[in-house]
Amino acid sequence: MSHWIIAPVLIPCLAGLLLLLEVRERHRLRRFTGLLSCAALLAVSVVLVNQAWDGAYTVYKLGNWEAPFGIVLVLDRFSALMVLLTAVLAFPALVYASCGDDRKGANFHGLFQFQLMGINGAFLTGDLFNLFVFFEVLLIASYGLALHGRGPARVKAGLHYVVLNLVGSGLFLIALGLIYGTTGTLNMADVAVKAQSLPVGDTTLFSVALLLLWVVFGLKAALFPLYFWLPATYANATPAVAALFAIMTKVGIYAMVRVMALIVAPIPPIGQQALWWLGLITLGLACLGALGAKRLGTAVAYLVVMSVGTLIAAFSAGYGAALAPALYYLVHSTLICGALFLLAGLVARGRGEVGDRLVAGPAILGGGRLSLLFFVGAIAVIGLPPLSGFIGKVGLLRTVPEPIYWLLLLVAGLCGVIALSRAGSTLFWRTTGESAGLRPSRRRLFAVLWLLALSPAMALWGEAGLQWAEAVADQLRQPHGYVQAVLGGGAQ
Amino acid sequence: MELLVAIIIGVLVTSGVYLCLRARTFPVVMGLTLLSYGVNVFLFSMGGLKMDEVAVVGMSENPTDPLPQALVLTAIVIGFAMTAFLVVLALRSQGEHYTDHVDGRDDVPGRQDEGGEA
C-alpha cells in the first residue's frame, strides 16, 4: 500500500509542531521550516495527482481497520486536484507572508501549517465524522490567522466569524447524528450504500440530515444567506491569510460536491433546487457588493462570493456536462482571487495610510508594475478573453442552458468590469501627490506573479485543462467505483 | 426515557439559540455552550437509549452502541477548546472596543457604525 496519501496531512502537522517548539525570535528558521513544508507539500501533491490520474482509487485504512469500521482516507482525481491546488496557493502565500507580515503576531507559521493540515485532511478523508474533525482543525487555525496582526476591525470581524462557525459546527454534529441514527454508519461510501435502501420512516430524517449538511457546507462556502461574514473577515485579514482563505470557501464547495456526487446522486435529489436558487441569489448579491465596495479587499472578497454563487448554481443545476467547466472555473477562481488579495495588500502598502480604500490618495511607489498586474488579474477574474476566466465562463454558459443563469453570469461579468475598472482608475490614476508608502519588494511581487501567471498558463493549455477537468468529472459521475474501492467488491 | 431526553435537548437548544441571538458577548458564549450541550446529548442518544447496559460488545446480552460515545467525546473536546478560544476572543474584543457588544459599538444611541467599513 502506498503511504503517500497521508503525507499531505502529516507534513504540515509535523512542521506545525516543530514551529511550536522553535524559539520565538528565530524568524529565519521559522520561515525556512514553513517554506520547506510547503515545498514538500507541492512535491507530494504532484506525486498524488500522478498516482490518481489513471483513474484508480487509493484507499488508506488508518490503523488498518476494515472500511466501514475504521476511518479511511480516499484519494481520487478530485481530491488529488484539490490537494494540489492548496499547495500551489499556499506556497506563494507563505512567501508573501515571510516578507514581514508573519512578525506582526505570534505563531503565524504554526497556525499556517495547521490550517494546511486541516484543509488537506478535509479533501482526503472518506469519513463524515473525520471530515467534521478536519473542518474544526482548519477552523481553529483560521480563527488565529484571521486575527493575526491585531486591530479593532479584525477582532470584530473575527468574533462574528468564530460565533457563526461554532453554530455551524453544532449543526454539522446534529446532521452527523441523524445520519448515524438512520444509516448506522458515517463512512461516506457506506452511507451512500445504505441511503439507497432506507426504511420508509427514516427517509425524512435522512433528508433533514442532508439539508442540514447543505446549510453547514453553505456556511463554509459562503452561500446566501450565510455569506455576510465573508467580506468583513477576508478584507480585514492579513493579505497572505486572505489569499489562503480563497481555498476555504472551496472546501465547503468540495464537501458539497462530494456528498452530492456520492450520496445524493443515486437517490432522489434533496434540496438541489434550493441550492440552485440560492447560488443564483448569491451571484446577484455579490455583484451589488462588488459595485458598492469601499475597499479593494472588500471588492475582491465579493468576487470570491461571486465565484461561489457561480459554482454552486452550476453544480446543483443538474446538468452532468457542467461539472467539468465548473471544476476548471473553481481552480481558476481560487488562484486568481488569491493573487488579487496579495495584490490588494501590495497596493495598500504602496499607498501608506490610505490603505486599499477606494479614494484618491498618494501615488503608489512602483505603481506601473502593480497596475499592470492588476490589469491582468482583473481581466482574468472577470472572465474576459484571452485569460482562463473566459474559458471557464464559456464552458459554464455552454453546459448550463438556463436563461437566468446566462443573464446573471453575464451581468456579473459586467459588474466585475465596472467595479474593478473603477477601483483601478481610483487607485492608480487619481493621485494626489508623492507617496509615503513602501515599494513592493521582489519576493512579494514573485508571490503575486506566481499566482497570476497560472491564469495565462491555464488559458494556453486550456484544452488540456478542460480534458483534465472532464476526467475528474467523469470519475465523480461514477460513485459506484468509489463505493467499491472503499468497501471492497462484495459490498454491492 | 426518550421523551425526557428529547425535552432536555429541546430546552437546551432553545435556550442556546435564544442566548446566541443576544447582542452581548457573554450571553452569546453561554448560548453556544448550551447549544453544544444540547448537540452532544443529541449525538449521544443517536445510538439508541438503553438503561443499565455496558458499551462493550460481549459483556452483556444487549450492549449499547459504543460509537456515539466516542463521537461525543471528540465533540466535547473540540467544543470545549472552541469555547475557551471564544472567551479569550470576547475578552480581547472588550479590550479593543471598550464594550462587550458583539458589533463592538457603544450603547449611546446615534453613535453607531463607528467600527469602520466592513
Interface residues (C-beta under 8 A of the other chain):
Chain A: F129 V133 E136 I140 Y143 L147 G151 P152 A153 V155 K156 A157 G158 L159 H160 V162 V163 L166 V167 S169 G170 L173 I174 L176 G177 L178 Y180 G181 L186 P231 A232 A235 K294 R295 T298 R357
Chain B: C20 T25 V28 L32 L35 S36 G38 V39 N40 F42 L43 M46 G47 L67 P68 L71 T74 A75 I78 G79 A81 M82 T83 F85 L86 L89 A90 R92 S93 E96 H97 V102 D103 G104 G115 G116 E117 A118
